[in-house]
């Protein structure tokens, strides 16, 4: 759907549609193509060009979703209704997400992306409250840092998809809105250094360091480098024009996630 107001750039509708499309490509690749390749004895999946391309394209999706959460915090008419919708969708998506990933009705070791988006939104609300209600600037800054750290910890403890990297990326998009040099710089750092930290912490920092102590630097650099391709979303964000555009019904954007995962699960396991 292209922008109809005459203002140049990409509307919110365009970004949402791109996010849905790239997410679908990523999930079809990660589940259906992966199952096909493994069944044909291809265990090193990234030796397959189609698999690599699909996962690279898929990195765009989460970056756009993180950006739209930050934008939604600015633009929504009712912040708490927005948060409740995200939490409800997270709960609804538990079964299809758990089943397509682990053939379980509930997999506490891998909670879906909407729990992460909900937590990111609540963290933004906490940031704003602290900014507006704590008069001492340095105390306010310290409390916001502690809030971000607490949210990162919660995302890791409860195994939210994307974990601390996702929380930090949402905060980068919120704090540096329209300040593109800082937004892209810190976004890049989160998707590189932040993801390395996420991997190390999620596997137990001391245990991970001990098991990779023979070549620590190379082990860090070799942590799933595919995440860095999220920078492909940056040009789209740069050309975002702040307009809503002509969107599909709101229910489509909310329900597409659990529905398409359910369809993929049926294809794989029915």
BAFI-3210 file (N, C-alpha, C; in Angstrom, 3 decimals, decimal comma, padded with zeros to 6 digits):
// residues 270
n [1|2|3|4|5|6|7|8|9|10|11|12|13|14|15|16|17|18|19|20|21|22|23|24|25|26|27|28|29|30|31|32|33|34|35|36|37|38|39|40|41|42|43|44|45|46|47|48|49|50|51|52|53|54|55|56|57|58|59|60|61|62|63|64|65|66|67|68|69|70|71|72|73|74|75|76|77|78|79|80|81|82|83|84|85|86|87|88|89|90|91|92|93|94|95|96|97|98|99|100|101|102|103|104|105|106|107|108|109|110|111|112|113|114|115|116|117|118|119|120|121|122|123|124|125|126|127|128|129|130|131|132|133|134|135|136|137|138|139|140|141|142|143|144|145|146|147|148|149|150|151|152|153|154|155|156|157|158|159|160|161|162|163|164|165|166|167|168|169|170|171|172|173|174|175|176|177|178|179|180|181|182|183|184|185|186|187|188|189|190|191|192|193|194|195|196|197|198|199|200|201|202|203|204|205|206|207|208|209|210|211|212|213|214|215|216|217|218|219|220|221|222|223|224|225|226|227|228|229|230|231|232|233|234|235|236|237|238|239|240|241|242|243|244|245|246|247|248|249|250|251|252|253|254|255|256|257|258|259|260|261|262|263|264|265|266|267|268|269|270]
n.u [000,846|000,766|001,766|-000,683|-000,956|000,582|002,953|006,393|008,108|007,999|005,108|003,559|001,915|003,172|005,615|004,631|003,517|005,790|007,180|005,484|005,650|008,448|008,797|007,213|008,607|010,954|010,042|008,944|011,276|012,845|011,439|009,879|011,530|013,896|013,168|012,839|015,465|016,991|015,803|016,826|019,423|021,029|022,726|024,275|022,952|023,377|024,867|023,175|021,908|019,296|018,255|019,991|019,494|016,774|016,844|018,447|016,869|014,776|015,779|015,092|012,507|012,130|013,506|011,978|009,560|010,380|010,989|008,427|007,077|008,321|007,562|004,802|004,493|004,859|002,741|000,237|-003,164|-004,021|-001,998|-002,001|-004,054|-002,895|-000,702|-002,049|-003,248|-000,969|-000,002|-002,159|-002,068|000,415|-000,141|-002,137|-000,610|001,035|000,550|000,589|003,216|004,842|004,276|005,086|007,786|008,676|006,924|005,179|002,525|003,039|005,995|008,205|010,845|011,191|009,740|007,306|007,702|006,007|005,789|008,252|008,006|005,910|007,134|009,185|007,649|006,468|008,783|009,516|007,370|007,977|010,422|009,564|007,913|009,735|011,373|009,598|008,766|010,832|012,771|015,525|018,036|020,213|019,629|017,298|018,313|019,979|018,065|016,631|018,553|018,865|016,304|016,224|018,207|016,955|014,745|016,067|017,166|014,828|013,842|015,752|015,736|013,169|013,242|012,499|011,943|014,602|015,476|017,660|018,838|016,671|015,157|016,953|017,184|014,608|014,562|016,634|015,470|013,394|014,598|016,285|014,764|014,305|016,828|018,981|021,812|022,713|020,751|021,129|023,810|023,846|021,906|023,179|025,306|023,890|022,845|025,130|027,432|025,652|024,153|026,107|026,624|024,119|024,071|026,222|025,401|022,943|023,739|025,002|027,335|029,928|030,283|030,171|032,380|034,463|034,290|035,021|037,467|039,859|039,883|038,675|037,953|037,476|035,423|033,415|033,047|032,021|029,462|026,218|026,201|024,267|022,395|023,223|022,379|020,052|020,428|019,604|017,092|017,381|017,525|014,804|013,601|014,771|013,501|010,932|007,915|006,246|003,512|000,298|-000,776|-002,533|-003,978|-004,331|-007,033|-006,801|-006,940|-005,881|-003,076|-002,511|-003,428|-002,197|000,296|-000,028|-001,756|-000,407|001,751|000,388|-000,581|001,834|002,679|000,695|001,287|003,762|003,387|000,896]
n.v [-001,184|002,098|005,388|007,942|010,624|012,427|013,186|012,597|009,455|006,563|005,198|004,378|002,207|000,982|000,179|-001,624|-003,599|-004,487|-005,535|-007,669|-009,242|-009,842|-011,166|-013,422|-014,649|-015,229|-017,086|-019,168|-019,992|-020,686|-022,779|-024,475|-024,729|-025,416|-027,904|-029,404|-029,343|-030,584|-033,093|-034,029|-034,463|-032,208|-030,599|-028,430|-025,639|-023,087|-023,453|-023,632|-021,597|-020,485|-020,788|-019,157|-016,628|-016,295|-016,164|-013,898|-011,871|-012,064|-010,821|-008,212|-007,928|-008,032|-005,714|-003,693|-004,134|-003,530|-000,840|000,147|-000,302|001,575|003,901|003,634|004,056|006,779|007,707|006,491|006,777|005,775|004,600|002,475|000,774|-000,016|-001,438|-003,526|-004,821|-005,826|-007,597|-009,383|-010,493|-011,743|-013,775|-015,210|-016,148|-018,073|-020,897|-021,548|-020,605|-022,077|-024,644|-024,768|-024,392|-026,324|-028,426|-028,423|-027,504|-025,496|-023,829|-022,972|-022,307|-020,703|-017,980|-016,119|-013,378|-011,246|-011,002|-009,870|-007,431|-006,265|-005,960|-004,193|-001,940|-001,319|-000,659|001,688|003,308|003,410|004,766|007,294|008,071|008,253|010,271|012,427|012,653|012,508|014,818|015,366|015,294|013,482|011,386|010,536|009,693|007,579|005,826|005,225|003,839|001,619|000,594|-000,158|-002,134|-003,950|-004,718|-005,947|-008,078|-009,448|-010,209|-012,068|-013,967|-015,034|-016,031|-014,598|-014,142|-012,841|-011,438|-009,478|-007,974|-007,233|-005,590|-003,464|-002,480|-001,505|000,586|002,206|003,072|004,561|006,530|007,933|009,034|010,077|011,188|010,376|009,682|008,896|007,018|004,989|004,315|003,392|001,455|-000,337|-001,133|-002,425|-004,602|-005,969|-005,987|-006,038|-008,322|-010,286|-010,153|-010,967|-013,669|-014,767|-014,326|-015,682|-018,311|-018,652|-016,811|-017,295|-020,050|-020,095|-018,503|-020,012|-022,348|-021,404|-020,307|-020,831|-019,484|-016,792|-014,276|-014,825|-016,639|-015,008|-013,289|-015,083|-015,640|-016,198|-014,464|-013,587|-011,869|-009,234|-008,385|-007,086|-004,410|-003,856|-002,878|-000,243|001,782|001,798|002,747|005,257|006,519|006,678|008,444|009,323|009,253|007,629|006,181|004,021|001,519|-002,025|-003,743|-003,310|-005,636|-007,554|-007,126|-007,724|-010,377|-011,863|-012,926|-015,165|-016,752|-017,336|-018,793|-020,972|-022,112|-022,840|-024,746|-026,700|-027,467|-028,643|-030,648|-031,894]
n.w [000,000|-000,982|000,034|000,254|000,727|-000,589|000,491|000,360|000,673|002,899|004,239|007,434|006,945|004,750|005,935|007,855|006,192|004,835|007,003|007,740|005,414|005,240|007,651|007,209|005,091|006,477|008,436|006,892|005,686|007,964|009,112|007,250|004,888|006,197|007,353|005,026|003,952|005,985|005,994|003,651|004,216|004,503|006,748|007,488|007,247|006,174|003,948|001,899|-000,568|-000,809|001,738|003,212|002,024|002,653|005,491|005,842|004,649|006,435|008,728|008,586|009,507|012,425|013,215|012,049|013,424|016,050|015,708|015,081|017,467|019,120|017,735|017,992|020,733|020,875|019,272|019,783|020,936|023,324|025,549|027,403|026,543|024,177|025,167|026,492|024,320|023,025|025,006|025,183|022,625|022,783|024,630|023,251|021,161|022,221|021,996|019,086|018,506|020,282|019,411|016,709|017,014|018,879|018,985|021,147|023,410|025,166|025,569|027,757|027,466|025,304|024,572|022,740|020,353|020,958|023,704|024,236|022,806|024,237|026,774|026,046|025,381|027,873|029,237|027,931|028,792|031,513|031,412|030,525|032,656|034,775|033,801|033,847|036,505|038,365|039,803|040,142|037,852|037,513|039,202|037,976|035,479|036,321|037,419|035,126|033,662|035,334|035,111|032,397|032,497|034,216|032,656|030,523|031,934|032,750|030,235|029,495|031,575|031,362|028,842|026,479|023,019|021,129|023,353|025,434|023,414|021,830|023,591|024,018|021,409|020,859|022,734|021,738|019,318|020,371|022,016|020,289|018,289|015,012|015,086|013,137|012,693|015,331|015,933|013,981|014,449|017,178|016,915|015,184|016,861|018,893|017,476|016,914|018,931|021,100|020,506|020,698|023,465|024,349|023,496|024,981|027,666|027,720|027,575|029,907|031,350|032,583|032,140|029,335|028,604|029,732|028,177|025,714|025,960|024,672|022,285|022,485|021,316|018,538|018,844|019,858|017,660|015,885|016,692|015,702|013,052|011,338|012,407|012,125|009,697|010,055|009,672|007,147|007,319|007,960|005,828|005,091|007,424|007,502|005,379|006,255|006,553|008,560|008,206|008,345|006,164|003,800|005,324|005,968|007,712|011,279|012,808|011,125|011,178|013,816|014,167|012,227|012,952|014,965|013,392|010,955|011,931|012,975|010,595|009,361|011,225|010,824|008,203|008,588|010,554|010,424]
ca.u [000,000|001,635|001,296|-001,631|-001,086|001,431|004,236|007,329|008,629|007,269|004,146|003,474|001,302|004,198|006,541|003,943|003,380|007,122|007,481|004,709|006,196|009,782|008,611|006,698|009,737|011,865|009,474|008,869|012,650|013,350|010,713|009,538|012,735|014,820|012,715|013,137|016,917|017,452|015,326|017,672|020,793|021,799|022,696|024,853|021,888|023,830|025,477|022,111|021,725|017,930|018,104|020,732|018,773|015,543|017,128|018,933|015,678|013,985|016,301|014,444|011,196|012,125|013,950|010,808|008,607|010,932|010,811|007,012|006,711|008,777|006,681|003,478|004,513|004,676|001,574|-001,023|-004,037|-004,154|-000,812|-002,270|-004,793|-001,889|000,052|-002,939|-003,386|000,270|000,051|-003,173|-001,558|001,489|-000,767|-002,801|000,403|001,856|000,391|001,193|004,666|005,465|004,101|005,893|009,190|009,074|005,814|004,601|001,495|003,670|007,436|008,719|012,231|011,223|008,485|007,200|008,212|005,107|006,162|009,374|007,497|005,156|008,090|009,831|006,707|006,372|010,047|009,392|006,474|008,718|011,389|008,866|007,448|010,908|011,806|008,624|008,434|012,031|013,306|016,984|018,360|021,132|018,876|016,397|019,110|020,394|016,908|016,294|019,544|018,512|015,067|016,617|018,916|015,960|013,969|016,949|017,260|013,552|013,749|016,656|015,289|011,951|013,503|011,773|012,636|015,509|016,030|018,150|019,076|015,400|014,818|017,855|016,894|013,398|014,939|017,398|014,533|012,587|015,405|016,949|013,774|014,652|018,259|019,397|023,186|022,771|019,843|021,745|025,042|023,539|021,198|024,212|026,020|023,001|022,714|026,427|027,954|024,529|023,777|027,162|026,352|022,918|024,446|027,071|024,606|021,897|024,370|025,738|028,551|031,164|030,393|030,458|033,764|035,353|034,269|035,578|038,649|040,979|039,863|037,498|037,577|036,893|034,147|032,450|032,778|031,308|028,086|025,205|026,432|023,127|021,609|023,673|021,671|018,942|020,706|018,894|015,867|017,677|017,062|013,347|013,304|015,186|012,518|009,612|007,453|005,399|002,098|-000,287|-000,978|-003,776|-003,634|-005,277|-007,663|-005,876|-006,983|-004,986|-001,695|-002,375|-003,715|-001,384|001,400|-000,398|-002,411|000,554|002,516|-000,479|-000,597|003,130|002,664|-000,147|002,027|004,878|003,089|-000,446]
ca.v [000,000|003,259|006,594|008,650|012,016|013,262|013,375|011,584|008,526|005,344|005,366|003,312|001,050|000,318|-000,503|-002,777|-004,635|-005,051|-006,353|-008,908|-010,032|-010,367|-012,149|-014,652|-015,253|-015,770|-018,262|-020,245|-020,478|-021,268|-023,996|-025,374|-025,024|-026,138|-029,295|-030,037|-029,510|-031,589|-034,402|-034,426|-034,631|-030,958|-030,165|-027,079|-024,986|-021,887|-023,789|-023,512|-020,172|-020,048|-020,678|-017,966|-015,437|-016,192|-015,706|-012,525|-011,029|-012,110|-009,943|-006,903|-007,918|-007,631|-004,323|-002,864|-004,258|-002,765|000,573|000,511|-000,231|002,883|004,896|003,481|004,676|008,209|008,089|005,893|007,624|005,161|003,757|001,249|-000,124|-000,545|-002,457|-004,675|-005,551|-006,590|-008,709|-010,360|-011,194|-012,617|-014,950|-015,953|-016,731|-019,062|-022,255|-021,743|-020,389|-023,216|-025,872|-024,758|-024,447|-027,489|-029,384|-028,375|-026,486|-024,386|-024,029|-021,846|-022,004|-019,872|-017,250|-015,438|-012,022|-010,225|-010,761|-008,930|-006,125|-005,744|-005,515|-002,996|-000,824|-000,972|-000,002|003,066|004,018|003,643|005,826|008,575|008,410|008,672|011,577|013,466|012,709|012,596|016,143|015,319|014,736|012,341|010,276|010,072|008,938|006,326|004,948|004,741|002,815|000,430|000,068|-000,861|-003,354|-004,880|-005,242|-006,894|-009,277|-010,166|-010,807|-013,216|-014,962|-015,676|-016,564|-013,911|-014,137|-011,709|-011,093|-008,139|-007,249|-006,653|-004,486|-002,337|-001,911|-000,701|001,813|003,037|003,707|005,534|007,625|008,693|009,204|011,045|011,542|009,192|009,214|008,157|005,867|003,915|003,895|002,568|000,277|-001,264|-001,681|-003,369|-005,819|-006,659|-006,198|-006,413|-009,715|-011,116|-010,195|-011,792|-015,080|-015,165|-014,349|-016,709|-019,619|-018,615|-016,088|-017,967|-021,329|-019,823|-018,019|-021,143|-023,305|-020,778|-019,546|-021,074|-018,468|-016,050|-013,222|-015,423|-017,239|-013,912|-012,810|-016,117|-015,813|-015,976|-013,173|-013,251|-010,805|-007,911|-007,987|-006,200|-003,056|-003,667|-002,126|001,166|002,690|001,895|003,629|006,608|007,105|006,723|009,827|009,666|009,172|006,296|005,486|003,248|000,257|-003,111|-003,684|-003,483|-007,035|-008,333|-007,006|-008,394|-011,805|-012,562|-013,659|-016,518|-017,525|-017,879|-019,840|-022,144|-022,719|-023,503|-025,962|-027,697|-027,958|-029,476|-031,745|-032,489]
ca.w [000,000|-001,047|000,672|-000,595|001,135|-001,415|001,141|-000,109|001,657|003,190|005,321|008,436|006,293|003,944|006,842|008,430|005,170|004,617|008,187|007,623|004,310|005,564|008,720|006,595|004,380|007,487|009,087|005,898|005,550|009,208|009,486|006,143|004,098|007,072|007,451|003,738|003,810|006,951|005,540|002,533|004,701|004,522|008,141|007,524|006,488|005,481|002,660|000,910|-000,874|-000,548|003,188|003,633|001,570|003,425|006,846|005,753|004,442|007,655|009,785|008,457|010,159|013,830|013,330|011,756|014,532|017,167|015,357|015,151|018,877|019,585|017,124|018,589|022,058|020,646|018,477|020,189|021,743|024,644|025,720|028,150|025,657|023,248|025,904|026,742|023,053|022,803|025,958|024,778|021,450|023,249|025,245|022,175|020,271|022,926|021,463|017,747|018,541|020,958|018,642|015,494|017,401|019,680|019,016|022,486|023,568|025,881|025,669|028,547|027,090|024,097|024,529|021,449|020,200|021,487|025,095|024,174|022,386|025,381|027,786|025,516|025,497|029,292|029,582|027,438|029,706|032,752|031,110|030,467|034,008|035,548|033,269|034,182|037,930|039,203|039,511|040,036|036,537|037,569|039,789|036,925|034,501|036,958|037,535|033,783|033,330|036,113|034,515|031,167|032,898|034,761|031,531|029,826|032,770|032,647|028,903|029,445|032,553|030,879|027,511|025,416|021,729|020,918|024,651|025,745|022,179|021,414|024,495|023,750|020,099|021,025|023,443|020,801|018,393|021,097|022,555|019,232|017,219|013,961|015,138|012,396|012,941|016,603|015,847|013,191|015,117|018,344|016,423|014,690|018,016|019,576|016,675|016,832|020,285|021,953|020,262|021,292|024,902|024,515|023,351|026,108|028,898|027,633|027,768|031,166|030,967|033,028|031,431|027,916|028,514|030,004|027,071|024,511|026,383|023,764|021,221|022,922|020,372|017,339|019,238|019,916|016,307|015,143|017,159|014,669|012,390|010,497|013,034|011,708|008,478|010,416|009,181|005,878|007,603|008,233|004,769|005,165|008,551|007,127|004,462|006,895|006,493|009,697|007,854|008,551|004,899|003,649|005,969|006,087|009,031|012,400|013,236|010,263|011,634|015,103|014,124|011,228|013,593|015,409|012,333|009,979|012,617|013,023|009,259|009,174|012,060|010,151|007,039|009,050|011,473|010,259]
c.u [000,893|000,959|000,411|-001,747|-000,279|002,795|005,176|007,777|007,716|006,352|004,258|002,898|002,329|005,162|005,897|003,852|004,725|007,500|006,755|005,305|007,545|009,715|008,133|007,804|010,687|011,324|009,299|010,260|013,092|012,672|010,506|010,770|013,750|014,444|013,044|014,631|017,446|017,033|016,128|019,158|021,642|021,702|023,333|023,979|022,377|024,679|024,452|021,797|020,330|017,682|018,791|019,986|017,512|015,781|017,660|017,763|014,856|014,483|015,656|013,216|011,266|012,545|012,783|009,772|009,089|010,746|009,358|006,480|007,107|007,898|005,286|003,400|004,333|003,274|000,241|-001,844|-004,220|-003,015|-001,145|-003,123|-003,851|-001,104|-000,782|-003,124|-002,150|000,359|-000,954|-002,691|-000,418|000,922|-001,424|-001,790|001,235|001,769|000,977|002,699|005,371|005,397|004,996|007,385|009,589|007,998|005,272|003,505|002,029|005,142|008,044|010,147|012,327|009,872|008,471|007,528|007,306|005,266|007,293|008,888|006,693|006,114|008,827|008,945|006,575|007,644|010,045|008,501|007,186|009,753|010,705|008,392|008,611|011,408|010,896|008,422|009,645|012,759|014,825|017,372|019,194|020,480|017,935|017,129|019,520|019,236|016,473|017,280|019,215|017,240|015,372|017,313|017,943|015,134|014,787|017,043|015,980|013,445|014,621|016,185|014,090|012,045|012,623|012,607|013,357|016,057|016,496|018,441|017,802|014,996|015,662|017,558|015,630|013,728|015,751|016,452|013,684|013,409|016,008|016,029|014,163|016,077|019,002|020,845|023,301|021,915|020,512|023,037|024,724|022,723|022,168|024,955|025,176|022,917|024,029|026,928|026,833|024,112|024,838|026,928|025,147|023,262|025,234|026,247|023,582|022,456|025,116|027,112|029,827|031,370|030,769|031,913|034,745|035,430|034,851|036,882|039,843|041,030|038,631|037,031|036,903|035,546|033,060|032,055|031,974|029,907|027,138|025,274|025,242|022,331|021,982|022,970|020,377|019,164|020,039|017,584|016,128|017,267|015,536|012,924|013,653|014,136|011,091|009,146|006,494|003,909|001,582|-000,412|-002,275|-003,515|-004,740|-005,931|-006,671|-005,805|-006,039|-003,567|-001,481|-002,492|-002,845|-000,323|000,962|-001,006|-001,383|001,444|001,698|-000,529|000,709|003,192|001,834|000,580|003,108|004,428|001,738|-000,341]
c.v [001,249|004,468|007,392|010,132|012,960|013,534|012,248|010,683|007,338|005,567|004,230|002,050|000,269|-000,449|-001,734|-003,918|-005,288|-005,955|-007,690|-009,818|-010,644|-011,375|-013,477|-015,392|-015,921|-017,063|-019,435|-020,858|-021,262|-022,583|-024,947|-025,733|-025,789|-027,616|-030,057|-030,329|-030,598|-032,985|-034,925|-034,436|-033,386|-030,379|-028,788|-026,188|-023,800|-022,187|-023,725|-022,035|-019,680|-019,876|-019,403|-016,694|-015,224|-015,676|-014,270|-011,563|-010,956|-011,211|-008,572|-006,820|-007,415|-006,180|-003,380|-002,942|-003,464|-001,266|000,995|000,513|001,131|003,995|004,845|004,114|006,188|008,539|007,559|006,845|007,078|004,166|002,429|000,278|-000,776|-001,669|-003,708|-005,498|-006,396|-007,799|-009,787|-011,171|-012,142|-013,901|-015,827|-016,724|-017,822|-020,430|-022,396|-021,556|-021,581|-024,472|-025,889|-024,859|-025,756|-028,564|-029,538|-027,314|-025,274|-024,708|-022,851|-021,463|-021,090|-019,165|-016,288|-013,952|-010,965|-010,020|-009,739|-007,537|-005,468|-005,198|-004,258|-001,774|-000,371|-000,261|001,447|003,883|004,363|004,761|007,195|009,017|008,918|010,043|012,700|013,654|012,770|013,896|016,144|014,580|013,472|011,129|009,670|009,225|007,588|005,343|004,411|003,668|001,512|-000,223|-000,718|-002,168|-004,391|-005,513|-006,250|-008,197|-010,105|-010,883|-012,048|-014,335|-015,748|-016,103|-015,930|-013,946|-012,803|-011,129|-009,657|-007,328|-006,541|-005,472|-003,260|-001,682|-001,045|000,625|002,748|003,777|004,771|006,764|008,506|008,887|010,378|011,585|010,383|008,768|008,395|006,902|004,711|003,415|002,956|001,334|-000,776|-001,922|-002,704|-004,684|-006,575|-006,985|-006,657|-007,852|-010,669|-011,272|-011,069|-013,285|-015,556|-015,311|-015,474|-018,112|-019,716|-018,050|-016,842|-019,277|-021,108|-019,401|-019,166|-022,104|-022,738|-020,033|-019,732|-020,057|-017,591|-015,035|-013,804|-016,072|-016,178|-013,452|-013,811|-016,398|-015,338|-014,605|-012,727|-012,071|-009,422|-007,442|-007,241|-004,779|-002,800|-002,910|-000,632|002,113|002,866|002,850|005,069|007,292|007,057|008,172|010,225|009,618|007,743|005,520|004,695|001,820|-000,783|-003,016|-004,001|-004,938|-007,898|-008,318|-007,711|-009,913|-012,572|-013,427|-015,043|-017,372|-018,126|-018,937|-021,120|-022,869|-023,457|-024,790|-027,061|-028,308|-028,962|-030,754|-032,410|-033,873]
c.w [000,000|-000,414|-000,280|-000,262|000,245|-000,798|000,747|001,032|001,858|004,386|006,321|007,821|005,481|004,843|007,471|007,426|004,847|005,788|008,123|006,550|004,673|006,711|008,154|005,851|005,377|008,086|008,120|005,707|006,778|009,567|008,308|005,317|004,938|007,169|006,170|003,607|004,746|006,516|004,364|002,919|004,712|005,929|008,325|006,642|005,664|004,247|001,537|000,678|-000,524|000,947|003,680|003,261|002,401|004,829|006,864|005,582|005,720|008,761|009,743|009,353|011,596|014,006|013,049|012,871|015,746|016,932|015,513|016,583|019,447|019,015|017,749|019,965|021,953|020,131|018,994|021,057|023,149|024,832|026,395|027,351|024,646|023,923|026,142|025,471|022,779|023,734|025,586|023,586|021,827|023,829|024,182|021,323|020,929|022,252|020,056|017,732|019,180|020,096|017,404|015,824|018,064|019,771|020,439|022,507|024,327|026,069|026,426|028,203|025,876|023,953|023,342|021,522|020,823|022,985|025,154|023,800|023,503|026,442|027,324|025,649|026,950|029,765|029,116|028,360|031,010|032,562|031,164|031,854|034,848|035,097|033,776|035,687|038,863|038,861|039,340|038,761|036,641|038,217|038,755|035,897|035,070|037,037|036,168|033,323|034,052|035,572|033,246|031,500|033,433|033,648|030,728|030,602|032,685|031,303|028,779|030,370|032,026|029,412|026,430|024,141|021,528|022,219|024,802|024,497|021,723|022,270|024,170|022,409|020,152|021,696|022,546|019,863|019,090|021,501|021,476|018,022|016,302|014,062|014,475|012,613|014,232|016,535|015,112|013,840|016,278|017,957|015,908|015,858|018,764|018,812|016,505|018,229|021,221|021,758|020,807|022,790|025,198|024,456|024,561|027,383|028,873|027,828|029,104|030,924|031,335|032,270|029,967|027,749|028,744|028,819|025,786|024,808|025,451|022,634|021,424|021,887|019,136|017,658|019,332|018,516|015,492|015,677|016,067|013,982|011,547|011,072|012,517|010,443|008,784|009,959|007,835|006,081|007,769|007,103|004,772|006,281|008,208|006,257|005,011|006,984|007,612|009,426|008,041|007,247|004,900|004,127|005,819|007,469|010,143|012,848|012,399|010,811|012,970|014,969|013,126|011,883|014,074|014,303|011,387|010,632|012,727|011,687|008,991|009,988|011,421|008,958|007,483|009,744|011,293|009,602]
res [x|x|x|x|x|x|x|x|x|x|x|x|x|x|x|x|x|x|x|x|x|x|x|x|x|x|x|x|x|x|x|x|x|x|x|x|x|x|x|x|x|x|x|x|x|x|x|x|x|x|x|x|x|x|x|x|x|x|x|x|x|x|x|x|x|x|x|x|x|x|x|x|x|x|x|x|x|x|x|x|x|x|x|x|x|x|x|x|x|x|x|x|x|x|x|x|x|x|x|x|x|x|x|x|x|x|x|x|x|x|x|x|x|x|x|x|x|x|x|x|x|x|x|x|x|x|x|x|x|x|x|x|x|x|x|x|x|x|x|x|x|x|x|x|x|x|x|x|x|x|x|x|x|x|x|x|x|x|x|x|x|x|x|x|x|x|x|x|x|x|x|x|x|x|x|x|x|x|x|x|x|x|x|x|x|x|x|x|x|x|x|x|x|x|x|x|x|x|x|x|x|x|x|x|x|x|x|x|x|x|x|x|x|x|x|x|x|x|x|x|x|x|x|x|x|x|x|x|x|x|x|x|x|x|x|x|x|x|x|x|x|x|x|x|x|x|x|x|x|x|x|x|x|x|x|x|x|x|x|x|x|x|x|x|x|x|x|x|x|x]
***
